[in-house]
Amino acid sequence: MPMQNLWGSLDDVETIRTPALILQEQAGLLGKLTNEALEGEVRRESVQGLDGFAVSLYIVAPALQEYHLHILRIFHRVSMYPVKVDDSINGRTYNASDEAEFVEALRGILSSEKVQHAIAALISEAQLSF
């Protein structure tokens, strides 16, 4: 007897824009916005006891021996939302129930005074690199 497909048709499965993909997009933009002086790096992380995903965003300064500055960490289940956002720089936590709330939380963090100051400091240090 031939094997039966019990999954149904997967042809129309919609690809979801995941929180990690949104972070990856922003990480890619950082290099362009800083003329490659800084880079964004997204890492999936393992968290014991977490039933889902943990992903962190770092700012990397290649000219400073690959210095990494941890910006934020997100946590979510397979369903993607809600997503918890731990802002490492400003010491805040956000809970986003959908993509729009997640993007708004990211906007607040990435454009915050502390993150902007860190970016300026890292670019300045990178220019002094010897």
KADASUL-V816916 format. One line per field, one symbol per residue. ss: DSSP state (@ for helix, = for strand, . for the rest). Layout:
ss: ???
//
This chain:
ss: ..................@@@@@@@@@@@@@@@.....=======.......=========@@@..==========......=====....=====..@@@@@@@@@@@@..@@@@@@@@@@@@@@@...
//
